[in-house]
């Protein structure tokens, strides 16, 4: 039993010893593992220390870089502050220059307006003086011609009566002397009745007894016109009936008139002179009217066709084309100047179009506003607008303007409408490429007729025609003075196409009114032909 107990104890001790050895071996393994971990930790600590040293070094470098950047930032801030100060000073100088520019532009506009007013006042003064001189000259020529004609007839009658009386007295004296001599000869005594020679008889008596008595001859001065106080060095201007243009270009022929026997209407005065026309298409006229006009009048050339255009909306979408050699002119009725209208007018003037401006009534101020806006600064550089060389603006119902015939000529000279017309004429003449049409006036009365050649009173105008010519010359004078003959063109119908009389009657009235201003042949040719060919020629 004792042995068994010791053996069990021995076995328990062995088992305990094995367990202790296992645990010791396990602890040794753990110690080795801990040592390995300690070595790894030490190695890792060294690596971390190196990395930490690198980080510290990098941090130091970064601190140095940050400090350098801070210094650079301070320097850049100083530069920026300096540049900002320079920019502020530059902006102040720019504002100062802009203010100076605005003041200079205002002063320039004020100066231009003042100059324009002075020029307008000067032109008005010149127009008034010229108009007065022309009226005095024309009235003097007309009255002088009439008085001279009557005076010449009275002087001629007195001269012929004086010559007759002088011849009668001279003949009676010669006859009395001759009869007295013959009576003395035949009543003498016989001793004296047989003379030995013919020397005892009067020389003329013997000569006259040979044949019929020789009548006294009159000097050549008796057959010359009487002396009216005007020498050949200062002749009177030619009669208006003798001044005719070499050719005629009708710049305002209504299509309706051309289709209704226009050639027969003007045949008695214009048929051999008219060579070219400008056809105005009315609102109801069709495009085929041009072909019909060409077929009806093959000898007349169509220079241009006037067609209405909607320039109030700006650039038009389509412009009609009437064939080769026929130029298209655009017509608008001006009521008010708008930016869109200015754009459309500039487009037309840049594309070689002739622009016809019609005024409702006497709204000439709207034309001044429109032309001022059209020829004003354009584009980004604010340079003045320049139209093309072939474009033009034509004032279609400006000469003569609408007028009340009930206003007498004396009142008309100082009437506000006539003064406004003179002022507007002087202003509009300053714009380039602006022309005026010389068309029948809309005076709520038909054009006075002109007597035909078969009538006996062809040289005497009717009272109504004389009145019309005086009024036409009052409006024609300022236009000729401001625009000149090279910017006025003849037309046979008004811009609206409504005829108030016969085209031939207006031709004669327009021609005589222009000729009575004392103009030369070249000026008449310019108004009736040359200017229109330059403006409307292709």
Residue pairs with C-beta under 8 A, 6 or more apart in sequence:
116 427
119 426
119 430
120 423
120 426
120 427
123 426
123 429
123 482
124 419
124 422
124 423
124 426
126 481
127 422
127 425
127 426
127 477
127 478
127 481
127 482
128 422
130 477
130 478
130 481
131 413
131 422
131 474
131 477
131 478
131 481
134 473
134 477
134 517
135 473
135 474
135 477
137 518
138 473
138 516
138 517
138 518
141 236
141 237
141 516
141 518
142 516
144 236
145 236
148 228
151 228
152 225
152 226
152 228
155 226
155 228
156 226
159 226
163 218
163 222
167 216
170 216
171 216
178 204
178 205
178 208
181 201
181 202
181 205
182 205
185 193
185 201
185 205
186 193
192 200
195 201
198 206
208 214
230 236
237 518
238 515
240 511
240 512
240 515
240 516
241 459
241 512
243 511
243 515
243 519
243 521
243 524
244 273
244 511
244 524
245 273
245 511
245 524
245 525
245 527
245 528
245 529
246 273
246 521
246 525
246 529
247 273
247 274
247 275
247 525
247 528
247 529
248 270
248 273
248 274
248 275
248 490
248 507
248 528
248 529
249 274
249 275
249 276
249 277
249 278
249 303
249 489
249 490
249 528
249 529
249 532
249 533
249 536
250 274
250 276
250 277
250 278
250 490
250 491
250 492
251 277
251 278
251 394
251 437
251 489
251 490
251 491
251 532
251 535
251 536
252 278
252 280
252 306
252 396
252 437
252 439
252 491
252 492
252 493
252 494
252 495
253 262
253 277
253 278
253 279
253 280
253 491
253 492
253 493
254 279
254 280
254 282
254 493
254 497
254 499
255 279
255 280
255 281
255 282
255 285
255 289
255 290
255 293
255 497
256 282
256 285
256 497
257 265
257 492
257 493
257 497
257 499
257 503
258 277
258 279
258 289
258 293
258 296
258 297
259 289
259 292
259 293
259 296
262 297
262 503
263 271
263 296
263 297
263 300
265 502
265 503
265 504
266 274
266 492
266 503
266 504
266 507
267 504
268 452
268 504
269 450
269 504
269 507
269 508
270 503
270 504
270 507
274 300
275 300
275 301
275 529
276 300
276 301
276 302
276 303
276 532
276 533
277 300
277 301
277 302
277 303
278 302
278 303
278 304
278 305
278 306
278 329
278 491
278 532
278 536
279 289
279 290
279 293
279 302
279 304
279 305
279 306
280 305
280 306
280 331
280 493
280 495
280 497
281 287
281 289
281 305
281 306
281 307
281 308
282 496
282 497
283 308
287 320
287 322
290 302
290 305
290 322
290 323
290 326
293 302
294 302
302 322
302 326
303 326
303 327
303 532
303 533
303 536
303 537
303 538
304 326
304 327
304 328
304 329
304 354
304 536
305 320
305 322
305 326
305 327
305 328
305 329
306 329
306 330
306 331
306 356
307 319
307 320
307 328
307 329
307 330
307 331
308 330
308 331
308 332
309 316
309 319
309 330
309 331
309 332
309 344
309 348
310 316
311 330
311 332
311 341
311 344
311 345
311 347
311 348
312 332
312 338
312 340
312 341
312 344
313 340
313 344
314 340
314 343
314 344
314 347
315 343
315 344
315 347
316 344
319 328
319 330
319 353
320 328
321 328
322 328
325 538
326 538
327 354
327 536
327 537
327 538
328 353
329 353
329 354
329 355
329 356
329 394
329 536
330 348
330 353
330 354
330 355
330 356
331 355
331 356
331 358
331 396
331 495
332 341
332 355
332 356
332 357
332 358
333 358
333 359
333 360
334 357
334 358
334 359
334 360
334 363
334 366
334 367
334 370
335 360
335 363
335 366
336 366
337 366
337 369
337 370
337 373
341 370
342 370
342 373
342 374
345 355
345 370
345 374
346 374
346 378
346 385
346 387
348 355
348 391
349 355
349 374
349 385
349 387
349 388
349 391
349 393
349 433
350 387
350 388
350 391
351 388
351 391
352 388
352 390
352 391
353 391
354 391
354 392
354 393
354 394
354 535
354 536
355 391
355 392
355 393
355 394
356 394
356 396
356 495
357 367
357 370
357 393
357 394
357 395
357 396
358 396
358 397
358 495
358 496
359 366
359 367
359 395
359 397
359 398
361 402
362 401
362 402
362 417
362 420
362 421
364 398
364 420
364 421
364 424
364 428
365 424
367 395
367 424
367 428
368 424
368 427
368 428
371 393
371 428
371 431
371 434
374 385
375 384
375 385
375 431
375 432
376 384
376 385
377 383
377 384
377 385
378 384
378 385
387 432
387 433
391 433
392 433
392 434
392 435
392 535
393 431
393 433
393 434
393 435
394 434
394 435
394 436
394 437
394 489
394 535
395 428
395 434
395 435
395 436
395 437
396 437
396 439
396 491
396 494
396 495
397 437
397 439
397 442
397 494
397 495
397 496
398 436
398 437
398 479
399 436
399 437
399 438
399 439
399 475
399 476
399 479
399 488
400 441
400 443
400 471
400 472
400 475
400 476
401 421
401 441
401 475
402 441
402 442
402 443
403 417
403 441
403 443
403 471
403 475
404 443
405 443
405 444
405 445
405 471
407 415
409 470
409 471
409 474
412 418
412 471
412 474
413 474
418 474
421 475
421 478
422 478
425 478
425 479
425 482
425 483
426 478
426 482
428 434
428 482
429 482
429 483
429 487
434 483
434 487
435 483
435 487
435 488
435 489
435 531
435 535
436 479
436 483
436 487
436 488
436 489
437 488
437 489
437 490
437 491
437 495
438 476
438 488
438 489
438 490
438 491
438 510
438 514
438 527
439 490
439 491
439 492
439 493
439 494
439 495
440 447
440 491
440 492
440 493
440 494
440 499
440 500
440 501
440 506
441 472
441 494
442 494
442 496
442 498
442 500
443 500
445 500
446 500
446 501
447 468
447 500
447 501
447 502
447 505
447 506
447 509
448 462
448 464
448 465
448 468
448 501
448 505
448 509
449 462
449 465
449 501
449 502
449 505
450 465
450 504
450 505
450 508
450 509
451 457
451 458
451 460
452 458
461 469
465 509
468 509
469 509
469 512
469 513
469 516
472 509
472 510
472 513
473 513
473 516
473 517
476 513
476 514
476 517
477 517
479 488
480 488
480 517
480 519
485 519
485 522
485 523
485 526
485 527
485 531
486 526
486 530
486 531
487 531
488 526
488 527
488 531
489 527
489 531
489 532
489 535
490 507
490 510
490 527
490 528
490 532
492 503
492 506
492 507
493 499
493 503
494 500
511 524
511 528
514 523
514 524
514 527
515 524
